[in-house]
Amino acid sequence: MKYILFVCRANSGRSQMAQALFNTFKKSYGIVDENYEAMSAGINPASRVGSTSLKVMKEIGIDMSNPSIYYPKRLDKEIINKATKIIYLNTEIGTSDLHGHAMYEIWDVEDTYHKDEETIRRIRDDIRAKCLELVEGLYHIEMNI
């Protein structure tokens, strides 16, 4: 299994949504579903996933209420070493936190912290488009297209 690690500041909004979206989209691409799993973590984890993030994901049919899957986790060497690729969901996090991990990219995605519901929907949709593009790209790589 190859792991995609989504990282943001608090692991309470953006990276949780990205994890859920990636793991939902991959189900439509058999070879990606068989070979990839998304995880998420934060530099300074919050105490819980944001309620508005949970709400806007439920609006599109994705339930993130399972606390055994969707809970804020700290970015550490163990989770970094497990990751095949790391995706930072903001530009304010320094890549020095990667502990030498070579496969990473940065998505400039606005923070959900203290944002209104409509803004968080827009952020969700931004992450949604990026995750779908990522899954489709992995499908093409796996299929050698």
C-alpha angles and dihedrals in degrees: 000000000000117000128214110202119204114200132190136154102274105009088228102108127358101036092042090052091047091051091051094044094048092048090048096047095046090064089073092055106061099198091047091047090052095047109032139057128177125226132178139208141166138224091228107014121214122227094253144000111276114264093223091052089052090049097049091047091051087053089066094044100264115125112204096172096107103108093197088066106023110051131116113271130188119244106242139158093266095058091040091053091050092054123096091192132010123209118194111206095207141032098231093076113089118233089225084087088069093080090221098314107160102198109072142121135189124231113194099223123162117247117253093212112124092352125138122249096259092052091049089052089054090048089049091052091049091052090043092057092046093049093049090050090049093050092047090049092051089049091055091048093049092046092045090234 
